[in-house]
């Protein structure tokens, strides 16, 4: 076992190809009420975190067709790469995602509390936790009209 480990480290140091995974599969992980739905596919381009995804065929299964990529992870095993794309329902809202990340980082939002709240409740909790109020947008200043000269 030790000699295999040393051979692996030597290959890494020599910048040799150590892992080769020519086959690639993609898996959308779609949150469900009772369990996640997995949709296996092959994509030409991998969507990025925050990118909106329209999956019309899921309407019958989940009642939604609009999602965004929440996170991406990859697994390399036996010559195959599997890219997992965790989706979240709705449209990507960077401000909401920032508040959510902040609450998790500051440990204000526990895993159990997050699981108990639905999306609307979670949004309301985040806005309350960070003292955000829904103010009306500011009215822009409109320059005064100049009087026209009559000739």
PABA-746669 format. One record per residue (C-alpha): residue number from 1; x negated, y, z negated; chain. Coordinates in nm, 3 decimals. Example, Ala and Ser with C-alpha at 12.3 -4.5 7.8 and 13.67 -1.06 7.14 Angstrom:
// PABA-746669
<tilo><k>1</k><u>-1.230</u><v>-0.450</v><w>-0.780</w><c>A</c></tilo>
<tilo><k>2</k><u>-1.367</u><v>-0.106</v><w>-0.714</w><c>A</c></tilo>
***
This chain:
// PABA-746669
<tilo><k>1</k><u>0.000</u><v>0.000</v><w>0.000</w><c>A</c></tilo>
<tilo><k>2</k><u>-0.284</u><v>0.235</v><w>-0.086</w><c>A</c></tilo>
<tilo><k>3</k><u>-0.455</u><v>0.173</v><w>0.250</w><c>A</c></tilo>
<tilo><k>4</k><u>-0.128</u><v>0.249</v><w>0.437</w><c>A</c></tilo>
<tilo><k>5</k><u>-0.092</u><v>0.571</v><w>0.240</w><c>A</c></tilo>
<tilo><k>6</k><u>-0.452</u><v>0.671</v><w>0.320</w><c>A</c></tilo>
<tilo><k>7</k><u>-0.403</u><v>0.587</v><w>0.689</w><c>A</c></tilo>
<tilo><k>8</k><u>-0.091</u><v>0.806</v><w>0.692</w><c>A</c></tilo>
<tilo><k>9</k><u>-0.279</u><v>1.097</v><w>0.528</w><c>A</c></tilo>
<tilo><k>10</k><u>-0.568</u><v>1.054</v><w>0.775</w><c>A</c></tilo>
<tilo><k>11</k><u>-0.324</u><v>1.064</v><w>1.069</w><c>A</c></tilo>
<tilo><k>12</k><u>-0.168</u><v>1.382</v><w>0.932</w><c>A</c></tilo>
<tilo><k>13</k><u>-0.512</u><v>1.542</v><w>0.889</w><c>A</c></tilo>
<tilo><k>14</k><u>-0.608</u><v>1.446</v><w>1.246</w><c>A</c></tilo>
<tilo><k>15</k><u>-0.286</u><v>1.612</v><w>1.371</w><c>A</c></tilo>
<tilo><k>16</k><u>-0.175</u><v>1.291</v><w>1.540</w><c>A</c></tilo>
<tilo><k>17</k><u>0.189</u><v>1.218</v><w>1.615</w><c>A</c></tilo>
<tilo><k>18</k><u>0.300</u><v>1.041</v><w>1.300</w><c>A</c></tilo>
<tilo><k>19</k><u>0.675</u><v>1.039</v><w>1.346</w><c>A</c></tilo>
<tilo><k>20</k><u>0.834</u><v>0.999</v><w>1.687</w><c>A</c></tilo>
<tilo><k>21</k><u>1.211</u><v>1.026</v><w>1.716</w><c>A</c></tilo>
<tilo><k>22</k><u>1.312</u><v>1.053</v><w>2.082</w><c>A</c></tilo>
<tilo><k>23</k><u>1.681</u><v>0.979</v><w>2.017</w><c>A</c></tilo>
<tilo><k>24</k><u>1.890</u><v>1.263</v><w>1.875</w><c>A</c></tilo>
<tilo><k>25</k><u>2.246</u><v>1.247</v><w>1.743</w><c>A</c></tilo>
<tilo><k>26</k><u>2.452</u><v>1.526</v><w>1.590</w><c>A</c></tilo>
<tilo><k>27</k><u>2.717</u><v>1.495</v><w>1.325</w><c>A</c></tilo>
<tilo><k>28</k><u>2.970</u><v>1.764</v><w>1.233</w><c>A</c></tilo>
<tilo><k>29</k><u>3.074</u><v>1.726</v><w>0.869</w><c>A</c></tilo>
<tilo><k>30</k><u>3.418</u><v>1.882</v><w>0.836</w><c>A</c></tilo>
<tilo><k>31</k><u>3.565</u><v>1.932</v><w>0.489</w><c>A</c></tilo>
<tilo><k>32</k><u>3.894</u><v>1.755</v><w>0.431</w><c>A</c></tilo>
<tilo><k>33</k><u>4.141</u><v>1.764</v><w>0.146</w><c>A</c></tilo>
<tilo><k>34</k><u>4.050</u><v>1.417</v><w>0.021</w><c>A</c></tilo>
<tilo><k>35</k><u>3.734</u><v>1.332</v><w>0.214</w><c>A</c></tilo>
<tilo><k>36</k><u>3.510</u><v>1.481</v><w>0.478</w><c>A</c></tilo>
<tilo><k>37</k><u>3.569</u><v>1.404</v><w>0.845</w><c>A</c></tilo>
<tilo><k>38</k><u>3.262</u><v>1.307</v><w>1.047</w><c>A</c></tilo>
<tilo><k>39</k><u>3.248</u><v>1.386</v><w>1.418</w><c>A</c></tilo>
<tilo><k>40</k><u>2.952</u><v>1.227</v><w>1.599</w><c>A</c></tilo>
<tilo><k>41</k><u>2.833</u><v>1.386</v><w>1.922</w><c>A</c></tilo>
<tilo><k>42</k><u>2.533</u><v>1.485</v><w>2.128</w><c>A</c></tilo>
<tilo><k>43</k><u>2.482</u><v>1.856</v><w>2.176</w><c>A</c></tilo>
<tilo><k>44</k><u>2.268</u><v>2.037</v><w>2.429</w><c>A</c></tilo>
<tilo><k>45</k><u>2.207</u><v>2.317</v><w>2.178</w><c>A</c></tilo>
<tilo><k>46</k><u>2.229</u><v>2.302</v><w>1.801</w><c>A</c></tilo>
<tilo><k>47</k><u>2.444</u><v>2.584</v><w>1.658</w><c>A</c></tilo>
<tilo><k>48</k><u>2.280</u><v>2.802</v><w>1.393</w><c>A</c></tilo>
<tilo><k>49</k><u>2.395</u><v>2.864</v><w>1.035</w><c>A</c></tilo>
<tilo><k>50</k><u>2.678</u><v>3.118</v><w>1.045</w><c>A</c></tilo>
<tilo><k>51</k><u>2.771</u><v>3.044</v><w>1.406</w><c>A</c></tilo>
<tilo><k>52</k><u>3.143</u><v>3.003</v><w>1.472</w><c>A</c></tilo>
<tilo><k>53</k><u>3.260</u><v>2.669</v><w>1.613</w><c>A</c></tilo>
<tilo><k>54</k><u>3.595</u><v>2.607</v><w>1.783</w><c>A</c></tilo>
<tilo><k>55</k><u>3.706</u><v>2.242</v><w>1.768</w><c>A</c></tilo>
<tilo><k>56</k><u>4.058</u><v>2.231</v><w>1.913</w><c>A</c></tilo>
<tilo><k>57</k><u>4.086</u><v>1.854</v><w>1.886</w><c>A</c></tilo>
<tilo><k>58</k><u>4.065</u><v>1.873</v><w>1.505</w><c>A</c></tilo>
<tilo><k>59</k><u>4.390</u><v>2.066</v><w>1.468</w><c>A</c></tilo>
<tilo><k>60</k><u>4.593</u><v>1.745</v><w>1.434</w><c>A</c></tilo>
<tilo><k>61</k><u>4.354</u><v>1.606</v><w>1.171</w><c>A</c></tilo>
<tilo><k>62</k><u>4.276</u><v>1.910</v><w>0.956</w><c>A</c></tilo>
<tilo><k>63</k><u>4.530</u><v>2.175</v><w>1.050</w><c>A</c></tilo>
<tilo><k>64</k><u>4.245</u><v>2.403</v><w>1.159</w><c>A</c></tilo>
<tilo><k>65</k><u>4.040</u><v>2.451</v><w>1.472</w><c>A</c></tilo>
<tilo><k>66</k><u>3.809</u><v>2.735</v><w>1.368</w><c>A</c></tilo>
<tilo><k>67</k><u>3.496</u><v>2.662</v><w>1.165</w><c>A</c></tilo>
<tilo><k>68</k><u>3.146</u><v>2.796</v><w>1.109</w><c>A</c></tilo>
<tilo><k>69</k><u>2.816</u><v>2.621</v><w>1.039</w><c>A</c></tilo>
<tilo><k>70</k><u>2.751</u><v>2.643</v><w>0.665</w><c>A</c></tilo>
<tilo><k>71</k><u>2.428</u><v>2.442</v><w>0.654</w><c>A</c></tilo>
<tilo><k>72</k><u>2.209</u><v>2.217</v><w>0.865</w><c>A</c></tilo>
<tilo><k>73</k><u>2.002</u><v>1.917</v><w>0.758</w><c>A</c></tilo>
<tilo><k>74</k><u>1.812</u><v>1.654</v><w>0.952</w><c>A</c></tilo>
<tilo><k>75</k><u>1.724</u><v>1.291</v><w>0.893</w><c>A</c></tilo>
<tilo><k>76</k><u>1.439</u><v>1.110</v><w>1.072</w><c>A</c></tilo>
<tilo><k>77</k><u>1.469</u><v>0.734</v><w>1.063</w><c>A</c></tilo>
<tilo><k>78</k><u>1.370</u><v>0.440</v><w>1.285</w><c>A</c></tilo>
<tilo><k>79</k><u>1.301</u><v>0.647</v><w>1.597</w><c>A</c></tilo>
<tilo><k>80</k><u>1.623</u><v>0.847</v><w>1.567</w><c>A</c></tilo>
<tilo><k>81</k><u>1.685</u><v>1.204</v><w>1.454</w><c>A</c></tilo>
<tilo><k>82</k><u>2.025</u><v>1.281</v><w>1.307</w><c>A</c></tilo>
<tilo><k>83</k><u>2.117</u><v>1.648</v><w>1.272</w><c>A</c></tilo>
<tilo><k>84</k><u>2.399</u><v>1.705</v><w>1.021</w><c>A</c></tilo>
<tilo><k>85</k><u>2.597</u><v>2.027</v><w>1.060</w><c>A</c></tilo>
<tilo><k>86</k><u>2.807</u><v>2.104</v><w>0.752</w><c>A</c></tilo>
<tilo><k>87</k><u>3.106</u><v>2.311</v><w>0.864</w><c>A</c></tilo>
<tilo><k>88</k><u>3.333</u><v>2.536</v><w>0.663</w><c>A</c></tilo>
<tilo><k>89</k><u>3.684</u><v>2.639</v><w>0.763</w><c>A</c></tilo>
<tilo><k>90</k><u>3.748</u><v>2.985</v><w>0.904</w><c>A</c></tilo>
<tilo><k>91</k><u>3.519</u><v>3.254</v><w>1.040</w><c>A</c></tilo>
<tilo><k>92</k><u>3.176</u><v>3.339</v><w>0.906</w><c>A</c></tilo>
<tilo><k>93</k><u>3.187</u><v>3.636</v><w>0.667</w><c>A</c></tilo>
<tilo><k>94</k><u>2.831</u><v>3.743</v><w>0.579</w><c>A</c></tilo>
<tilo><k>95</k><u>2.940</u><v>3.954</v><w>0.280</w><c>A</c></tilo>
<tilo><k>96</k><u>3.139</u><v>3.670</v><w>0.128</w><c>A</c></tilo>
<tilo><k>97</k><u>2.848</u><v>3.428</v><w>0.187</w><c>A</c></tilo>
<tilo><k>98</k><u>2.611</u><v>3.675</v><w>0.019</w><c>A</c></tilo>
<tilo><k>99</k><u>2.835</u><v>3.701</v><w>-0.289</w><c>A</c></tilo>
<tilo><k>100</k><u>2.873</u><v>3.323</v><w>-0.298</w><c>A</c></tilo>
<tilo><k>101</k><u>2.495</u><v>3.269</v><w>-0.278</w><c>A</c></tilo>
<tilo><k>102</k><u>2.438</u><v>3.536</v><w>-0.542</w><c>A</c></tilo>
<tilo><k>103</k><u>2.690</u><v>3.380</v><w>-0.783</w><c>A</c></tilo>
<tilo><k>104</k><u>2.532</u><v>3.037</v><w>-0.736</w><c>A</c></tilo>
<tilo><k>105</k><u>2.179</u><v>3.177</v><w>-0.780</w><c>A</c></tilo>
<tilo><k>106</k><u>2.273</u><v>3.370</v><w>-1.093</w><c>A</c></tilo>
<tilo><k>107</k><u>2.454</u><v>3.057</v><w>-1.221</w><c>A</c></tilo>
<tilo><k>108</k><u>2.776</u><v>3.253</v><w>-1.271</w><c>A</c></tilo>
<tilo><k>109</k><u>2.957</u><v>3.004</v><w>-1.048</w><c>A</c></tilo>
<tilo><k>110</k><u>2.934</u><v>2.645</v><w>-1.168</w><c>A</c></tilo>
<tilo><k>111</k><u>2.987</u><v>2.345</v><w>-0.941</w><c>A</c></tilo>
<tilo><k>112</k><u>3.296</u><v>2.241</v><w>-1.136</w><c>A</c></tilo>
<tilo><k>113</k><u>3.454</u><v>2.587</v><w>-1.111</w><c>A</c></tilo>
<tilo><k>114</k><u>3.378</u><v>2.606</v><w>-0.740</w><c>A</c></tilo>
<tilo><k>115</k><u>3.546</u><v>2.267</v><w>-0.683</w><c>A</c></tilo>
<tilo><k>116</k><u>3.855</u><v>2.377</v><w>-0.879</w><c>A</c></tilo>
<tilo><k>117</k><u>3.918</u><v>2.693</v><w>-0.676</w><c>A</c></tilo>
<tilo><k>118</k><u>4.057</u><v>2.702</v><w>-0.325</w><c>A</c></tilo>
<tilo><k>119</k><u>3.907</u><v>2.949</v><w>-0.077</w><c>A</c></tilo>
<tilo><k>120</k><u>4.142</u><v>3.240</v><w>-0.159</w><c>A</c></tilo>
<tilo><k>121</k><u>4.093</u><v>3.192</v><w>-0.534</w><c>A</c></tilo>
<tilo><k>122</k><u>3.716</u><v>3.173</v><w>-0.488</w><c>A</c></tilo>
<tilo><k>123</k><u>3.713</u><v>3.497</v><w>-0.288</w><c>A</c></tilo>
<tilo><k>124</k><u>3.921</u><v>3.670</v><w>-0.556</w><c>A</c></tilo>
<tilo><k>125</k><u>3.693</u><v>3.535</v><w>-0.829</w><c>A</c></tilo>
<tilo><k>126</k><u>3.380</u><v>3.660</v><w>-0.649</w><c>A</c></tilo>
<tilo><k>127</k><u>3.526</u><v>4.006</v><w>-0.593</w><c>A</c></tilo>
<tilo><k>128</k><u>3.626</u><v>4.029</v><w>-0.959</w><c>A</c></tilo>
<tilo><k>129</k><u>3.296</u><v>3.889</v><w>-1.086</w><c>A</c></tilo>
<tilo><k>130</k><u>3.100</u><v>4.154</v><w>-0.898</w><c>A</c></tilo>
<tilo><k>131</k><u>3.341</u><v>4.443</v><w>-0.954</w><c>A</c></tilo>
<tilo><k>132</k><u>3.428</u><v>4.482</v><w>-0.591</w><c>A</c></tilo>
<tilo><k>133</k><u>3.751</u><v>4.665</v><w>-0.522</w><c>A</c></tilo>
<tilo><k>134</k><u>3.933</u><v>4.684</v><w>-0.196</w><c>A</c></tilo>
<tilo><k>135</k><u>3.908</u><v>5.052</v><w>-0.117</w><c>A</c></tilo>
<tilo><k>136</k><u>4.052</u><v>5.203</v><w>0.195</w><c>A</c></tilo>
<tilo><k>137</k><u>3.793</u><v>5.284</v><w>0.459</w><c>A</c></tilo>
<tilo><k>138</k><u>3.663</u><v>5.641</v><w>0.452</w><c>A</c></tilo>
<tilo><k>139</k><u>3.822</u><v>5.884</v><w>0.695</w><c>A</c></tilo>
<tilo><k>140</k><u>3.559</u><v>6.029</v><w>0.926</w><c>A</c></tilo>
<tilo><k>141</k><u>3.515</u><v>6.403</v><w>0.936</w><c>A</c></tilo>
<tilo><k>142</k><u>3.666</u><v>6.546</v><w>1.251</w><c>A</c></tilo>
<tilo><k>143</k><u>3.494</u><v>6.860</v><w>1.377</w><c>A</c></tilo>
<tilo><k>144</k><u>3.719</u><v>7.162</v><w>1.400</w><c>A</c></tilo>
<tilo><k>145</k><u>3.830</u><v>7.256</v><w>1.748</w><c>A</c></tilo>
<tilo><k>146</k><u>3.695</u><v>7.571</v><w>1.894</w><c>A</c></tilo>
<tilo><k>147</k><u>3.940</u><v>7.817</v><w>2.029</w><c>A</c></tilo>
<tilo><k>148</k><u>3.933</u><v>7.836</v><w>2.406</w><c>A</c></tilo>
<tilo><k>149</k><u>3.873</u><v>8.163</v><w>2.575</w><c>A</c></tilo>
<tilo><k>150</k><u>4.149</u><v>8.262</v><w>2.807</w><c>A</c></tilo>
<tilo><k>151</k><u>4.037</u><v>8.442</v><w>3.115</w><c>A</c></tilo>
***
